[in-house]
C-alpha cells in the first residue's frame, strides 16, 4: 500500500493547503484537558508552513449532529494550536462552518504565506457526516491542495475525509497524507501484512461486541490472542463459567464460541484470564479479593485480571516478536483495579518485540504509567486502527492511495 504523501505535493510555497486534522480533544469548562492529538498534528503543520504554504485547518469535535453546539466550538483548540505553533491562528465562530467572512479569510491566504485559519467544527454542518458533495465543493473552494492527517477519522465516509479529496482530485489538484497518517499506515501495515513471528495480540475493554470483527480478523493472522478486561467474561460464561455480576453479553455466546473454535482450528493460542480481582461494586472503597475467573461469586463483579493471569500473559508477551495491544485489562482508572493493566503494559514495553498500542484507554494507560518509550508506535485512532487491522478498505485512505 502506497499513499501520496507530503513529498508528492511538490512546491507549496504561496499555496493554500486544506489540512484535515484530528483535533477531537476532551474539553472541561472550555479548557483542553489532553492535548496529545493537537501535538500529534504539529509535524505536518510545521513542515507545510516552513515550505511556504498557508493553511486552512479543519477538524470535528464531539458529536453535535449537524447543528451548532456552543460547548463544542473549536475556540479553545485554536488558542492551544496557536500556542504550539508560535503564531496567530485565525478562528471565526460561525453559525455553521462556512460564512462569507470565513471564505474571504481563506481567499486572502493566497497572498500571505504562513497564515493559518482554523474552520469551525466541521460537524456543525449536516453535510459533513452525510458525505455531501455540495458541502465538499464549498470546502474545495477554500484551498489549492489537500492533506489528510486525521487518522482517527479515516474510517468515516465524511465530506472532509472522502468527498473533498475526490472533488479536488477530479479538479486536478494534489491530495496527500500528512506525516501522522503516513506513520500510522506504515506501522499498522507491518502488523497487517508482514508481522515478525510470533505475533501476539492483546485485547481488552468492556464489550466483546465492540471487537468481534477484530477478533475474527486477528484469529486469522496472529499466533496468540490474549483477552482481558470485562470482554473476557463473555468468553468465560459461554464456556459455562460462573461470572457473578460481571459484564456479560449472552447474545454473543455463539460468536465467541465460533472464534474460539476457529482459533483451535488454526492452532492459535487464545488465552483467557485464570484469575480476576472482584468486588461488589466499582468503587475505590469496595472490598476486593482474587478468585478463579470462572468462579466469580454472585453479587460480585470482575474488575481486573489477577496476578497469575498477568504472569501468564507476560510469558506469552516475552516470546513475541510483534505485539498489538488495544484495550485495558480492567477498570485501571481506579487505582485498586489497575495492577493488571499496568502489569501487561509493562511487560509489552519491556519486550524486544515491535509493539503497537491503540485505543484511547490503552494510550491513557501507557501515559499514566510512563511507558511511552517502550512502544514503537502509539496509534491515535481507536476505531480506525481496529478497522485497518481487520483488513477493511477505509475511505480516507483509499482516496489517497497511489494507483498500481
C-alpha positions in Angstrom: 0.0 0.0 0.0 1.5 3.3 -1.0 -0.1 6.7 -0.2 0.6 10.0 -1.7 2.5 12.0 1.0 3.8 15.5 1.6 6.7 14.5 -0.6 4.3 14.3 -3.5 2.9 17.8 -3.0 5.7 19.5 -4.8 6.3 23.2 -4.3 3.6 24.5 -1.9 5.1 28.0 -1.5 2.3 30.5 -1.8 -0.3 27.8 -2.0 -3.3 27.3 0.3 -3.4 23.8 1.8 -6.6 22.4 3.3 -5.4 20.2 6.2 -7.9 17.8 7.8 -6.8 17.2 11.4 -8.0 15.2 14.3 -8.4 17.8 17.0 -11.2 15.9 18.7 -9.8 16.6 22.2 -11.5 16.4 25.6 -12.7 19.7 27.0 -13.7 20.7 30.5 -15.1 24.1 31.2 -13.8 25.4 27.9 -10.3 24.1 28.5 -8.4 21.3 26.6 -7.6 18.6 29.1 -5.5 16.4 26.9 -3.5 18.0 24.0 -2.0 14.8 22.6 -3.9 14.9 19.4 -3.1 18.6 18.8 0.6 17.9 19.4 0.5 14.9 17.0 -0.5 17.3 14.2 2.5 19.6 14.7 5.0 17.8 12.3 2.7 18.2 9.3 1.6 21.7 10.1 5.2 22.8 10.8 6.5 21.3 7.6 3.9 22.9 5.4 4.4 26.3 7.0 8.2 26.0 6.7 7.7 25.2 3.0 5.9 28.4 2.5 2.3 27.3 2.5 -0.7 28.8 4.2 -3.1 26.5 5.9 -6.9 26.0 6.2 -7.1 23.7 9.2 -10.3 21.7 9.8 -11.5 19.2 12.3 -14.5 17.8 14.0 -15.1 17.9 17.8 -17.6 15.6 19.5 -21.0 14.8 18.1 -23.1 17.9 17.5 -25.1 16.0 14.9 -25.2 18.7 12.2 -26.1 21.7 14.4 -24.3 24.3 16.4 -23.4 23.2 19.9 -21.8 26.1 21.9 -19.9 23.6 24.1 -18.2 22.0 21.0 -16.8 25.1 19.4 -13.1 25.0 18.4 -12.1 28.2 20.1 -10.2 26.5 22.9 -8.4 24.4 20.4 -7.5 27.4 18.3 -5.8 29.0 21.3 -3.7 26.0 22.1 -2.9 25.4 18.5 -1.6 29.0 18.2 0.5 28.5 21.3 2.1 25.3 20.0 2.7 26.7 16.5 4.0 30.0 17.9 1.9 32.1 15.5 -1.6 33.5 15.2 -4.4 31.1 14.3 -7.4 32.9 12.9 -10.6 31.4 14.1 -14.0 32.9 13.4 -17.0 31.4 15.2 -19.9 31.0 12.8 -23.5 29.7 12.9 -22.3 26.7 10.8 -18.9 26.0 9.3 -18.7 28.5 6.3 -19.6 32.1 6.1 -18.6 35.0 3.8 -16.2 36.2 6.4 -14.5 32.7 6.6 -14.4 32.3 2.9 -12.8 35.8 2.5 -10.1 34.9 5.1 -9.3 31.7 3.2 -9.1 33.6 -0.1 -6.6 36.0 1.4 -4.3 33.2 2.4 -3.0 33.1 -1.2 -1.4 36.5 -0.7 0.0 35.8 2.8 2.0 32.6 3.1 2.4 31.3 6.7 -1.0 32.3 7.9 -3.3 29.7 9.5 -7.1 29.7 9.5 -9.0 27.2 11.6 -12.5 26.4 10.5 -15.4 25.9 12.9 -16.3 22.3 14.0 -17.0 20.5 10.7 -19.8 18.5 12.2 -21.8 21.7 12.8 -22.8 21.3 9.1 -25.0 18.2 8.4 -23.2 17.8 5.1 -20.1 16.6 6.9 -21.4 13.3 8.2 -23.6 12.9 5.2 -20.5 13.0 2.9 -22.4 15.6 1.0 -20.7 16.5 -2.3 -22.1 20.0 -2.4 -20.6 20.7 1.1 -17.3 19.2 -0.1 -17.3 21.5 -3.2 -17.7 24.6 -0.9 -14.8 23.4 1.2 -12.8 22.8 -2.0 -13.1 26.5 -2.9 -11.1 27.4 0.3 -7.8 25.9 -0.8 -5.5 24.7 -3.6 -4.3 21.4 -2.2 -5.4 18.8 0.4 -3.7 16.9 3.1 -5.4 14.5 5.5 -3.6 14.0 8.8 -6.6 12.8 10.8 -6.0 9.1 11.1 -8.7 8.8 13.7 -11.3 9.8 11.1 -10.2 7.9 8.0 -12.7 5.1 8.6 -15.6 7.6 8.3 -17.1 8.4 4.8 -17.5 12.0 5.7 -17.2 15.0 3.4 -13.9 16.3 4.6 -12.4 12.8 4.5 -13.9 11.3 1.4 -15.8 13.6 -0.9 -13.5 16.6 -0.6 -10.3 14.8 -1.8 -12.4 13.2 -4.5 -13.6 16.6 -5.7 -10.1 18.1 -5.6 -8.6 15.1 -7.4 -11.2 15.5 -10.2 -10.1 19.1 -10.5 -6.5 18.1 -11.0 -5.4 19.3 -7.6 -3.0 17.4 -5.3 -4.2 15.3 -2.4 -1.9 13.6 0.1 -1.4 12.1 3.5 0.2 14.1 6.3 3.1 12.7 8.3 0.9 11.4 11.1 -1.4 9.5 8.7 1.7 8.2 6.8 3.3 7.0 10.1 0.1 5.2 11.2 -0.3 3.4 7.9 3.4 2.4 7.9 3.2 1.0 11.4 -0.1 -0.8 11.1 0.8 -2.2 7.7 3.6 -4.1 9.5 1.0 -5.7 11.7 -1.4 -6.5 8.8 1.0 -7.6 6.1 4.4 -8.6 7.4 4.4 -9.3 11.2 7.5 -10.9 12.6 6.6 -14.1 14.4 5.4 -15.0 17.0 2.7 -12.3 16.6 0.7 -11.7 19.8 -2.4 -9.6 20.1 -3.7 -8.4 23.5 -7.3 -7.2 23.6 -9.3 -5.7 26.5 -12.1 -3.3 27.2 -15.7 -3.6 28.2 -17.8 -5.1 25.5 -16.8 -8.1 23.3 -19.4 -6.9 20.8 -17.2 -3.9 20.0 -14.3 -6.1 18.9 -15.8 -9.2 17.4 -14.8 -8.2 13.9 -11.3 -7.5 15.2 -11.2 -10.9 17.0 -12.3 -12.7 13.8 -9.6 -11.0 11.7 -6.8 -11.4 14.3 -7.5 -15.2 14.7 -6.6 -15.5 11.0 -3.3 -13.6 11.5 -1.8 -14.0 15.0 -0.1 -16.8 16.8 -1.7 -15.9 20.2 -4.6 -13.8 21.3 -4.7 -12.7 24.9 -8.2 -11.5 26.1 -8.6 -9.5 29.3 -10.9 -6.8 30.6 -14.7 -7.2 31.0 -15.0 -8.6 27.5 -13.3 -11.8 28.7 -16.3 -12.7 30.8 -18.5 -13.3 27.8 -16.0 -16.0 26.7 -15.9 -17.5 30.2 -19.7 -17.5 30.5 -20.1 -19.0 27.1 -17.9 -21.9 28.3 -20.2 -22.4 31.3 -18.1 -20.5 33.9 -19.7 -18.6 36.8 -19.0 -14.8 36.4 -21.3 -13.3 39.1 -22.4 -9.8 38.3 -19.6 -9.2 35.7 -20.5 -7.6 32.4 -21.6 -10.4 30.0 -23.2 -10.3 26.6 -25.2 -13.6 26.3 -26.4 -12.7 22.8 -22.7 -13.0 21.7 -22.1 -16.5 23.0 -22.3 -18.2 19.6 -19.9 -15.8 18.1 -17.3 -16.1 20.8 -17.6 -19.9 20.7 -17.1 -19.7 16.9 -14.0 -17.5 17.4 -12.6 -20.0 19.9 -13.3 -22.9 17.6 -11.6 -21.1 14.7 -8.6 -20.4 16.9 -8.3 -24.1 17.7 -8.5 -25.0 14.0 -5.7 -22.6 13.2 -3.6 -23.5 16.2 -3.9 -20.0 17.6 -3.5 -19.8 21.4 -6.5 -18.0 22.8 -5.7 -17.1 26.4 -8.3 -16.0 28.9 -7.8 -14.9 32.5 -7.2 -17.6 35.0 -7.9 -15.3 38.0 -9.6 -12.0 38.5 -9.9 -9.3 41.1 -13.6 -9.0 42.2 -15.6 -6.5 44.3 -19.3 -5.9 44.9 -19.2 -2.6 43.2 -16.9 -0.4 41.0 -15.6 2.0 43.7 -12.2 2.7 45.3 -13.6 1.7 48.8 -15.2 -1.6 47.7 -13.7 -4.7 49.5 -11.9 -6.8 46.9 -10.3 -10.2 46.6 -8.9 -12.5 43.9 -10.8 -15.6 42.7 -10.7 -18.0 39.8 -12.0 -16.3 36.7 -14.7 -19.0 36.2 -15.8 -18.8 39.9 -16.9 -15.2 40.5 -19.4 -15.2 43.4 -22.9 -13.9 43.0 -23.1 -10.3 44.0 -19.5 -9.5 42.9 -18.0 -8.5 39.6 -14.6 -8.9 38.0 -12.8 -5.6 37.7 -9.3 -6.6 36.9 -7.2 -9.6 35.8 -5.4 -11.3 38.7 -1.7 -11.7 39.4 -1.5 -15.2 37.9 -3.1 -14.0 34.7 -0.6 -11.1 34.5 2.2 -13.6 34.9 0.8 -16.0 32.2 0.2 -13.1 29.8 3.7 -11.8 30.4 5.2 -15.2 29.4 3.4 -15.1 26.1 4.4 -11.4 25.6 8.1 -12.2 26.3 8.2 -14.7 23.4 6.6 -12.3 20.9 8.4 -10.6 18.0 5.3 -8.5 17.2 2.7 -7.2 19.7 -0.6 -5.3 19.2 -2.4 -4.1 22.3 -5.9 -2.5 22.3 -8.0 -2.1 25.5 -7.3 -2.2 29.2 -7.3 -5.3 31.4 -9.7 -3.8 33.9 -11.0 -0.6 35.5 -7.5 0.8 35.5 -8.8 4.3 36.1 -9.5 3.2 39.7 -6.1 2.5 41.3 -7.2 -0.7 43.2 -8.0 -2.2 39.8 -5.1 -1.0 37.8 -2.5 -3.7 38.5 -3.5 -5.9 35.6 -3.3 -3.2 33.0 -0.1 -1.9 34.5 1.5 -5.4 34.5 0.6 -6.2 31.0 1.6 -2.8 29.7 4.9 -3.0 31.5 5.5 -6.5 30.0 4.9 -5.2 26.5 7.0 -2.1 27.0 9.9 -4.3 28.3 9.8 -6.8 25.5 12.0 -6.7 22.4 9.1 -7.0 20.1 7.8 -4.5 17.6 5.0 -3.1 19.8 2.0 -1.1 18.9 -0.7 0.2 21.3 -4.0 1.8 20.1 -7.3 3.0 21.6 -7.9 5.9 23.9 -7.8 3.8 27.1 -4.6 1.9 26.2 -2.8 5.2 25.3 -4.1 6.7 28.6 -2.6 3.7 30.5 0.7 4.0 28.6 0.9 7.7 29.6 -0.3 7.1 33.2 2.5 4.5 33.8 5.2 6.4 31.9 5.8 3.7 29.3 5.7 5.7 26.1 9.4 4.9 25.3 8.7 1.1 25.4 6.3 1.2 22.4 7.4 1.5 18.8 4.1 3.1 17.8 1.1 4.6 19.7 -1.8 4.8 17.3 -4.0 7.9 17.6 -7.1 6.1 16.1 -9.0 3.6 18.1 -11.8 2.5 15.7 -9.7 3.4 12.7 -6.8 1.3 13.7 -9.0 -1.7 14.5 -10.8 -1.5 11.1 -7.4 -1.2 9.4 -6.2 -4.3 11.1 -9.4 -6.1 10.1 -8.3 -5.5 6.5 -11.2 -3.2 5.6 -11.0 -0.5 3.0 -11.0 2.8 4.8 -12.5 5.7 2.8 -9.9 8.3 3.9 -7.0 6.0 3.0 -8.4 4.6 -0.2 -8.8 8.0 -1.7 -5.1 8.8 -1.1 -3.6 5.6 -2.5 -1.4 5.6 -5.5 -3.0 3.5 -8.3 -0.9 0.4 -9.1 
